[in-house]
Structures are given as C-alpha cells and as structure tokens.
Amino acid sequence: MTIAQPDRIASAFALQKAGVERRRLEFGLKERLAALASLRATVQKRQDEIVAALAADFGKPETEVILTEILPVLQEIRHTSAHLKGWMKSRSVSPTLATLGTASRIRREPRGVCLIISPWNYPFNLALGPLVSCLAAGNSAILKPSEMTPATSTLIASIVAEAFPPELATVVEGAKEASTALLALPFDHIFFTGSPAVGRIVMEAAAKHLSSVTLELGGKSPTIVGPGADLKRAAEWVTFGKFANAGQTCIAPDHLFVHESVRDGFLAALRARIAKAYGDDPLASPHLAGIVNDHHAGRLGRLLDDATANGARIIDGGHRNGTRMAPTLMEAVTPDMEIDREEIFGPVLPVIAYSDIDDVIARINGRPKPLALYVFDRDRAFAERIIAATSSGGVGVNLTVMHYTHPGLPFGGVNNSGIGAAHGEHGFLTFSHERAIMENRFSSLPMLFPPYTAGVKRLAGMAKKLLG
Ligand code: NAD
C-alpha cells in the first residue's frame, strides 16, 4: 500500500518532532560524527549511480559531476567532521562592570526539525551540502529536492534512507505541491535554495510560524573586465564560470562589462578559450552539459529571440538543438530586453563595453544586489574601489566561482540574492541557535533592588558615575 503524500509528510514531520528532546540529550559529538561518516560512506559507495543520475537528468559530464556535485559534499563532510568538536563548544563571554559576579556563555544548540528545499541546477550538492551542516548542528531534516531532476532526486531519497533513520533525515519527493504542504508545517528552520521569486513564497510561509529562514537565492551576477586585466586569464575563468553546467549556476557571471580599450582583445581571447573547451561543434561536445529540460531550453530560446529581435547581436555561438545550447556571446544588449532583466541561467553571456567604471558601478547599484560580483584587473586598487562601492553576496577577484569552494568563507547572498549563509562553521551556525546563558556566582546587583532607600539611591548614583 502506498501512503498518500500528505499523510507521508505529516507522519515524517511528527516522527522527527517527537524525537527533538531525545536528540537534544543524546545526539552529541560522537553521534553526529557517526551520522556524517554514514553519509560519506554511502555517497562514496554510490558514486557511479550519482554520475549516472546526473547524466540522465541533464547530460552532465562525469568530471563535472565529480568536481561540482560529489567533491563539494565530501569536502563539507570532511571539513565539518574535523572542526565539529570546536564548533560545538560553548563560547564564554567575559563579564562587564555591571555583570561582575556572573559567568556568561553562548551555547550553540540545535534548532530542532529543519526543512531543506533544494533546486535542480546542482541537485546533489545543494541538497546534501546543507544536510551536512544541519545534522552537524544536531538537528533532524526533511529534504525536498527538485522535481526537475527526477533521477537525482530519487537517488538522493535512496541515499538518505540508506544512511539515516527517518527520525534523523528523510526525503519527500515532489514539486510545488509537496513544498507547499511542507511549508505549512511549523519547522524550526527552513533552508531554501532556489529563485528569488520562490524565496519570497518560502519566507511568507515561514512567517506564519515565525520559522527562521536561510534563503540561498540567485540573481544577475555582473563581471567586470578592467583596462588592466590579464585578458587570457580573464577569458579562462569566465569560460569556466559561465559555461560549466551550461551556465546553470547561481554564481555564474550573468553579464560582462569590458573596458572599451580591451574589448577586442578580450573577446578574441574568450572566443579562443571557448573553442578550446568545447571544440568546433559545442552541441556535440561531451564537455558541455545540457539545459535541464525543454521548459528551460524554450525559456533561453525566447530570451535570445527577444534580444536579437530588438537589436542585440550574437557574436559567437547561438546554435541550439533541443536541450543543447552552444556557449553564446552577445553584444548590444539593452535594458528594454528580457535578457537584461531576467537571470539568464544558461550559456549566454551579454558583453557590454564601458568607458567609465562609475557608470558600471551606478548600474550595478541601481539593480537588486547580486549573489556574486567578479572583477578582473591587475590593479588591486581598481578592484577594491568596486568592492567598496557596491554590495553582493560574495566577490571574486581575477577568478570566478571559486569562492564557493572555500569552507572558511560564508556562502550566501544579500537581500534579493539571499539571507543567511552556508558552508563550514557559517553553515553550522545557520542551523544552530546561539543561546545566551548567564549564571549568578556572586553578583552584588541585589543591593540595587527595591525598596529604593537612600542607600540604594547613593549606590545607583555611584554606578551611574562608573558606567555612564
Ligand atoms: P526554484 O525556486 O524554481 O525551485 C527551487 C525549489 O523550490 C524546488 O525544490 C521546487 O520544487 C520548489 N518550488 C518551486 N516552486 C515553488 C512554490 N511555488 N512553492 C514552494 N516551493 C516551490 O529554483 P530552481 O529553478 O530549481 O533553481 C534555480 C534558481 O536557484 C536560480 O535563481 C538560481 O540562481 C538559484 N540558486 C541559488 C543557489 C545559491 O546557493 N544561492 C544555488 C543554486 C541555485
């Protein structure tokens, strides 16, 4: 007998909720490390299935699966396991003059039962990466992977079921309906990765229960190639950051500003690097991932058609065949075009020549804050000035995407590109409640309690002089 989805969701939540108190007492360092080890062993054992699932879902090349799906999860497990003992320790806080005689500490506690909703673009990494932080912080989790990558989602469900008992972690598969049903429940924390549009829906649903949220969203990440850039190096990093996963990366360069003095040289270097990566016929290249489905291939086709119909020029690529799309460079993209408003999320890069960097900065600041911002230039002061004048989730200087991979850096957006952070200790803290605890040892404060006699008033006056 199959259990109806609403019943399955309700019982999965109830099971985890019932175990919260026991987990608080019994899910300590040893047990958490064992949970992470179990996930590592299962992922390692089933690597071939992971590669096959991602190939089935959108033709992702095996090397890209290893580099961008499996390794980040294993690295998160390794880094977290190595540091968890230290992260779990309470932080003691020195007393102030007013709190002399007390001892204070911050206890890093589990939030409770967490919901993780993940997208399709790195479907394995973005479901299991947050799960590592979630379990390390002592929580349980219900995961809702994306319906757009069904083979990977089913595999994630099977891996989680193999690695954990359902009171610790379980997967609910399904689309919007499953998400909506889950979001109606009073989770202690919701970790959502996806689009800003759905992020708003998640935050609204969370508000009903005042569930805390982490929103890892997207947006249009700008890239600037300055007059002093090493053009060959910039072309190399832009090719990798933009066309890996066929541009379906939340921190891919969305559009690129190039200083007019280096425009020709940069475009030549970029075209050469793209040709080196994907050959004469990129649609047949085994190194280029496909577009996830017909819906998104159609969306990208419409973006291209709308842009070219309104005067944009394709200067490289532009070929499409079903869900395959060649790396494409465009010029003469203007703000009235859809491609200039919507997150592109595919292998199309508008290139805009500029003469004054202040115009570029004003344009970036006139739009929602991006998830990433990239600057290429040998002049560090040039990059620092752009960093200081703008806001974004993260920044890459003379590289793209790599800031995602450092477990010591917080990964997240700001406002439209997200709220909160993932990875390493930042991810651990995202899934923790920092509980303030103050213990009275020999506080003299009761001397100031009512009745406010003349003696108390004198003491209060002295305290005011000391503290004020
Ligand atoms: P999406 O927002 O459409 O879907 C994400 C998840 O939300 C899926 O599991 C989906 O089933 C669920 N969902 C969809 N509609 C819903 C609704 N109305 N109510 C509740 N849940 C709903 O995003 P996507 O298309 O899967 O992924 C692409 C987006 O994710 C891009 O904007 C990209 O930039 C962003 N992204 C961000 C990060 C990051 O770490 N910041 C990483 C990857 C992708």
Boltz pocket constraint, residues with backbone or C-beta under 6 A from the ligand:
constraints:
  - pocket:
      binder: B
      contacts: [[A, 117], [A, 118], [A, 119], [A, 120], [A, 121], [A, 122], [A, 126], [A, 144], [A, 145], [A, 146], [A, 147], [A, 174], [A, 175], [A, 176], [A, 179], [A, 180], [A, 193], [A, 194], [A, 195], [A, 196], [A, 197], [A, 198], [A, 199], [A, 201], [A, 215], [A, 216], [A, 217], [A, 218], [A, 219], [A, 249], [A, 250], [A, 251], [A, 343], [A, 345], [A, 371], [A, 412], [A, 413], [A, 417], [A, 418]]
      max_distance: 6.0
